[in-house]
Amino acid sequence: MKVELNIGDIVVDLVTGEAGILVSRYLLAGETATDPLALWAWDIYWIGKNIERNSRLQPWTEYGLINVIKAGTFMQYKSN
């Protein structure tokens, strides 16, 4: 299963029922985007009644986010 992430995609945590929107992608570690050791991250804005206002924007590594989608813990809805 190939997972491609894009700004505007929605992810739903199937355990908590909370939804988040992918807001931005950024280089977390590495010299450049082409660096073989580059580590990418996503900011996700979460929506849900159990999320505190100051915890709505959360960073996720791209690797971790892809893994929870592949594992079936998160459901991804493409923005386009």
Salt bridges, closest charged atoms under 4 A:
GLU4 OE2 - LYS2 NZ 3.63
ASP9 OD2 - LYS78 NZ 3.19
GLU62 OE2 - ARG25 NE 2.76
